[in-house]
Amino acid sequence: MKIVDIRKYTTAELAKESTKLREEIADLRRRVHMGEATNVRQIRAKRKDLARMLTVLSEQLAKENV
């Protein structure tokens, strides 16, 4: 997901999407560990998306508090 797309989300949407991504990452880790999935690069991509979302979320929260 591109940072431009993430910046369009509201604070509530970002919080919801970040929890959804955390669940997806946990599920992917479980599936890789069990041998069901072999594409470990997906985990890396999801983690980077999560980091982008959390960065934008913290920026938005900082703007709201100022």
N, CA, C and O atoms as CSV, one atom per row, in Angstrom:
chain,resi,resn,atom,element,x,y,z
A,1,MET,N,N,0.841,-1.169,0.000
A,1,MET,CA,C,0.000,0.000,0.000
A,1,MET,C,C,0.890,1.237,0.000
A,1,MET,O,O,1.886,1.300,0.721
A,2,LYS,N,N,0.527,2.194,-0.799
A,2,LYS,CA,C,1.309,3.418,-0.928
A,2,LYS,C,C,0.987,4.389,0.208
A,2,LYS,O,O,-0.120,4.391,0.747
A,3,ILE,N,N,1.966,5.203,0.557
A,3,ILE,CA,C,1.805,6.169,1.640
A,3,ILE,C,C,0.751,7.210,1.284
A,3,ILE,O,O,0.070,7.728,2.169
A,4,VAL,N,N,0.609,7.521,-0.002
A,4,VAL,CA,C,-0.387,8.497,-0.442
A,4,VAL,C,C,-1.793,7.973,-0.141
A,4,VAL,O,O,-2.667,8.732,0.280
A,5,ASP,N,N,-2.003,6.686,-0.358
A,5,ASP,CA,C,-3.303,6.083,-0.068
A,5,ASP,C,C,-3.573,6.045,1.432
A,5,ASP,O,O,-4.706,6.247,1.869
A,6,ILE,N,N,-2.545,5.791,2.207
A,6,ILE,CA,C,-2.705,5.695,3.661
A,6,ILE,C,C,-3.049,7.057,4.256
A,6,ILE,O,O,-3.827,7.139,5.207
A,7,ARG,N,N,-2.481,8.117,3.709
A,7,ARG,CA,C,-2.729,9.461,4.246
A,7,ARG,C,C,-4.181,9.911,4.051
A,7,ARG,O,O,-4.626,10.854,4.706
A,8,LYS,N,N,-4.913,9.257,3.169
A,8,LYS,CA,C,-6.320,9.609,2.927
A,8,LYS,C,C,-7.241,9.092,4.032
A,8,LYS,O,O,-8.365,9.574,4.174
A,9,TYR,N,N,-6.779,8.124,4.809
A,9,TYR,CA,C,-7.596,7.549,5.875
A,9,TYR,C,C,-7.727,8.502,7.046
A,9,TYR,O,O,-6.850,9.330,7.293
A,10,THR,N,N,-8.840,8.375,7.769
A,10,THR,CA,C,-9.010,9.137,9.004
A,10,THR,C,C,-8.296,8.384,10.131
A,10,THR,O,O,-7.812,7.268,9.939
A,11,THR,N,N,-8.240,9.002,11.286
A,11,THR,CA,C,-7.566,8.396,12.423
A,11,THR,C,C,-8.245,7.095,12.849
A,11,THR,O,O,-7.573,6.109,13.153
A,12,ALA,N,N,-9.568,7.096,12.870
A,12,ALA,CA,C,-10.307,5.898,13.269
A,12,ALA,C,C,-10.107,4.766,12.257
A,12,ALA,O,O,-9.951,3.605,12.635
A,13,GLU,N,N,-10.113,5.112,10.986
A,13,GLU,CA,C,-9.908,4.095,9.950
A,13,GLU,C,C,-8.507,3.502,10.042
A,13,GLU,O,O,-8.323,2.299,9.856
A,14,LEU,N,N,-7.528,4.343,10.327
A,14,LEU,CA,C,-6.147,3.855,10.457
A,14,LEU,C,C,-6.019,2.899,11.639
A,14,LEU,O,O,-5.342,1.875,11.541
A,15,ALA,N,N,-6.655,3.221,12.736
A,15,ALA,CA,C,-6.596,2.341,13.906
A,15,ALA,C,C,-7.229,0.995,13.585
A,15,ALA,O,O,-6.699,-0.052,13.957
A,16,LYS,N,N,-8.366,1.026,12.893
A,16,LYS,CA,C,-9.058,-0.202,12.521
A,16,LYS,C,C,-8.229,-1.038,11.548
A,16,LYS,O,O,-8.113,-2.253,11.706
A,17,GLU,N,N,-7.660,-0.381,10.550
A,17,GLU,CA,C,-6.847,-1.091,9.556
A,17,GLU,C,C,-5.569,-1.663,10.171
A,17,GLU,O,O,-5.113,-2.735,9.773
A,18,SER,N,N,-4.992,-0.949,11.140
A,18,SER,CA,C,-3.764,-1.452,11.756
A,18,SER,C,C,-4.035,-2.713,12.568
A,18,SER,O,O,-3.221,-3.637,12.556
A,19,THR,N,N,-5.161,-2.768,13.270
A,19,THR,CA,C,-5.482,-3.992,14.008
A,19,THR,C,C,-5.774,-5.137,13.049
A,19,THR,O,O,-5.430,-6.288,13.320
A,20,LYS,N,N,-6.402,-4.819,11.940
A,20,LYS,CA,C,-6.676,-5.838,10.919
A,20,LYS,C,C,-5.359,-6.390,10.353
A,20,LYS,O,O,-5.214,-7.598,10.166
A,21,LEU,N,N,-4.414,-5.500,10.086
A,21,LEU,CA,C,-3.117,-5.932,9.568
A,21,LEU,C,C,-2.355,-6.773,10.586
A,21,LEU,O,O,-1.695,-7.744,10.216
A,22,ARG,N,N,-2.440,-6.414,11.848
A,22,ARG,CA,C,-1.773,-7.210,12.889
A,22,ARG,C,C,-2.318,-8.631,12.921
A,22,ARG,O,O,-1.565,-9.591,13.082
A,23,GLU,N,N,-3.640,-8.759,12.765
A,23,GLU,CA,C,-4.249,-10.091,12.735
A,23,GLU,C,C,-3.794,-10.876,11.507
A,23,GLU,O,O,-3.526,-12.074,11.599
A,24,GLU,N,N,-3.708,-10.205,10.361
A,24,GLU,CA,C,-3.252,-10.868,9.139
A,24,GLU,C,C,-1.809,-11.350,9.279
A,24,GLU,O,O,-1.472,-12.450,8.839
A,25,ILE,N,N,-0.967,-10.533,9.886
A,25,ILE,CA,C,0.434,-10.901,10.089
A,25,ILE,C,C,0.533,-12.120,10.997
A,25,ILE,O,O,1.292,-13.048,10.720
A,26,ALA,N,N,-0.236,-12.115,12.082
A,26,ALA,CA,C,-0.224,-13.256,13.001
A,26,ALA,C,C,-0.702,-14.514,12.291
A,26,ALA,O,O,-0.136,-15.590,12.483
A,27,ASP,N,N,-1.736,-14.383,11.476
A,27,ASP,CA,C,-2.257,-15.531,10.730
A,27,ASP,C,C,-1.220,-16.044,9.737
A,27,ASP,O,O,-1.028,-17.254,9.611
A,28,LEU,N,N,-0.555,-15.141,9.036
A,28,LEU,CA,C,0.478,-15.555,8.078
A,28,LEU,C,C,1.631,-16.258,8.779
A,28,LEU,O,O,2.145,-17.262,8.287
A,29,ARG,N,N,2.038,-15.730,9.929
A,29,ARG,CA,C,3.120,-16.381,10.679
A,29,ARG,C,C,2.730,-17.795,11.085
A,29,ARG,O,O,3.528,-18.727,10.983
A,30,ARG,N,N,1.483,-17.945,11.551
A,30,ARG,CA,C,0.982,-19.266,11.926
A,30,ARG,C,C,0.995,-20.223,10.740
A,30,ARG,O,O,1.412,-21.375,10.856
A,31,ARG,N,N,0.530,-19.722,9.596
A,31,ARG,CA,C,0.452,-20.570,8.408
A,31,ARG,C,C,1.830,-20.971,7.901
A,31,ARG,O,O,2.017,-22.095,7.436
A,32,VAL,N,N,2.802,-20.057,7.988
A,32,VAL,CA,C,4.165,-20.379,7.571
A,32,VAL,C,C,4.767,-21.409,8.516
A,32,VAL,O,O,5.439,-22.344,8.082
A,33,HIS,N,N,4.523,-21.235,9.791
A,33,HIS,CA,C,5.050,-22.165,10.781
A,33,HIS,C,C,4.475,-23.571,10.601
A,33,HIS,O,O,5.175,-24.568,10.778
A,34,MET,N,N,3.190,-23.633,10.248
A,34,MET,CA,C,2.532,-24.925,10.052
A,34,MET,C,C,2.867,-25.540,8.700
A,34,MET,O,O,2.594,-26.719,8.473
A,35,GLY,N,N,3.454,-24.759,7.805
A,35,GLY,CA,C,3.822,-25.275,6.499
A,35,GLY,C,C,2.755,-25.092,5.440
A,35,GLY,O,O,2.915,-25.584,4.323
A,36,GLU,N,N,1.682,-24.405,5.752
A,36,GLU,CA,C,0.613,-24.178,4.783
A,36,GLU,C,C,0.999,-23.126,3.751
A,36,GLU,O,O,0.626,-23.234,2.582
A,37,ALA,N,N,1.738,-22.118,4.175
A,37,ALA,CA,C,2.164,-21.050,3.271
A,37,ALA,C,C,3.681,-21.055,3.186
A,37,ALA,O,O,4.372,-21.316,4.170
A,38,THR,N,N,4.184,-20.762,2.000
A,38,THR,CA,C,5.636,-20.762,1.818
A,38,THR,C,C,6.169,-19.379,1.457
A,38,THR,O,O,7.383,-19.176,1.426
A,39,ASN,N,N,5.281,-18.428,1.186
A,39,ASN,CA,C,5.710,-17.095,0.784
A,39,ASN,C,C,5.915,-16.216,2.014
A,39,ASN,O,O,4.983,-15.560,2.480
A,40,VAL,N,N,7.131,-16.207,2.533
A,40,VAL,CA,C,7.428,-15.418,3.727
A,40,VAL,C,C,7.597,-13.935,3.397
A,40,VAL,O,O,7.591,-13.100,4.301
A,41,ARG,N,N,7.745,-13.606,2.140
A,41,ARG,CA,C,7.861,-12.206,1.740
A,41,ARG,C,C,6.566,-11.439,2.005
A,41,ARG,O,O,6.591,-10.224,2.202
A,42,GLN,N,N,5.447,-12.142,2.012
A,42,GLN,CA,C,4.169,-11.506,2.314
A,42,GLN,C,C,4.178,-10.915,3.709
A,42,GLN,O,O,3.633,-9.835,3.935
A,43,ILE,N,N,4.790,-11.615,4.636
A,43,ILE,CA,C,4.862,-11.125,6.017
A,43,ILE,C,C,5.639,-9.812,6.052
A,43,ILE,O,O,5.234,-8.857,6.714
A,44,ARG,N,N,6.742,-9.777,5.342
A,44,ARG,CA,C,7.563,-8.567,5.314
A,44,ARG,C,C,6.783,-7.395,4.728
A,44,ARG,O,O,6.840,-6.286,5.258
A,45,ALA,N,N,6.061,-7.632,3.646
A,45,ALA,CA,C,5.282,-6.570,3.007
A,45,ALA,C,C,4.192,-6.059,3.948
A,45,ALA,O,O,3.969,-4.852,4.043
A,46,LYS,N,N,3.518,-6.965,4.637
A,46,LYS,CA,C,2.455,-6.564,5.573
A,46,LYS,C,C,3.032,-5.785,6.747
A,46,LYS,O,O,2.425,-4.821,7.214
A,47,ARG,N,N,4.211,-6.203,7.229
A,47,ARG,CA,C,4.846,-5.485,8.340
A,47,ARG,C,C,5.218,-4.067,7.923
A,47,ARG,O,O,5.080,-3.134,8.714
A,48,LYS,N,N,5.687,-3.899,6.690
A,48,LYS,CA,C,6.031,-2.565,6.211
A,48,LYS,C,C,4.790,-1.699,6.054
A,48,LYS,O,O,4.818,-0.509,6.365
A,49,ASP,N,N,3.693,-2.298,5.569
A,49,ASP,CA,C,2.440,-1.559,5.480
A,49,ASP,C,C,1.972,-1.115,6.862
A,49,ASP,O,O,1.503,0.010,7.041
A,50,LEU,N,N,2.106,-2.013,7.836
A,50,LEU,CA,C,1.719,-1.678,9.205
A,50,LEU,C,C,2.565,-0.527,9.740
A,50,LEU,O,O,2.046,0.381,10.388
A,51,ALA,N,N,3.851,-0.566,9.472
A,51,ALA,CA,C,4.738,0.507,9.933
A,51,ALA,C,C,4.349,1.838,9.296
A,51,ALA,O,O,4.356,2.871,9.965
A,52,ARG,N,N,4.010,1.820,8.014
A,52,ARG,CA,C,3.578,3.051,7.349
A,52,ARG,C,C,2.304,3.583,7.991
A,52,ARG,O,O,2.178,4.781,8.241
A,53,MET,N,N,1.356,2.677,8.256
A,53,MET,CA,C,0.100,3.099,8.869
A,53,MET,C,C,0.322,3.695,10.250
A,53,MET,O,O,-0.268,4.719,10.593
A,54,LEU,N,N,1.164,3.059,11.034
A,54,LEU,CA,C,1.414,3.557,12.388
A,54,LEU,C,C,2.138,4.902,12.357
A,54,LEU,O,O,1.916,5.747,13.225
A,55,THR,N,N,2.996,5.103,11.368
A,55,THR,CA,C,3.685,6.380,11.228
A,55,THR,C,C,2.700,7.493,10.917
A,55,THR,O,O,2.733,8.554,11.542
A,56,VAL,N,N,1.823,7.250,9.949
A,56,VAL,CA,C,0.833,8.259,9.582
A,56,VAL,C,C,-0.128,8.496,10.742
A,56,VAL,O,O,-0.527,9.633,10.995
A,57,LEU,N,N,-0.500,7.435,11.445
A,57,LEU,CA,C,-1.391,7.565,12.597
A,57,LEU,C,C,-0.760,8.451,13.667
A,57,LEU,O,O,-1.432,9.319,14.224
A,58,SER,N,N,0.502,8.245,13.954
A,58,SER,CA,C,1.160,9.072,14.970
A,58,SER,C,C,1.292,10.516,14.504
A,58,SER,O,O,1.198,11.439,15.314
A,59,GLU,N,N,1.508,10.721,13.209
A,59,GLU,CA,C,1.567,12.089,12.682
A,59,GLU,C,C,0.218,12.790,12.860
A,59,GLU,O,O,0.154,13.944,13.284
A,60,GLN,N,N,-0.856,12.069,12.527
A,60,GLN,CA,C,-2.187,12.661,12.658
A,60,GLN,C,C,-2.537,12.953,14.112
A,60,GLN,O,O,-3.138,13.986,14.409
A,61,LEU,N,N,-2.169,12.063,15.010
A,61,LEU,CA,C,-2.445,12.294,16.433
A,61,LEU,C,C,-1.646,13.472,16.960
A,61,LEU,O,O,-2.134,14.230,17.798
A,62,ALA,N,N,-0.424,13.630,16.474
A,62,ALA,CA,C,0.387,14.763,16.903
A,62,ALA,C,C,-0.213,16.084,16.415
A,62,ALA,O,O,-0.186,17.084,17.132
A,63,LYS,N,N,-0.748,16.081,15.204
A,63,LYS,CA,C,-1.393,17.298,14.679
A,63,LYS,C,C,-2.649,17.638,15.472
A,63,LYS,O,O,-2.931,18.811,15.714
A,64,GLU,N,N,-3.405,16.616,15.878
A,64,GLU,CA,C,-4.631,16.864,16.630
A,64,GLU,C,C,-4.339,17.430,18.019
A,64,GLU,O,O,-5.107,18.245,18.531
A,65,ASN,N,N,-3.236,17.001,18.627
A,65,ASN,CA,C,-2.904,17.444,19.974
A,65,ASN,C,C,-2.273,18.819,20.030
A,65,ASN,O,O,-2.219,19.433,21.096
A,66,VAL,N,N,-1.799,19.309,18.904
A,66,VAL,CA,C,-1.128,20.602,18.897
A,66,VAL,C,C,-2.081,21.721,18.839
A,66,VAL,O,O,-1.671,22.881,18.826
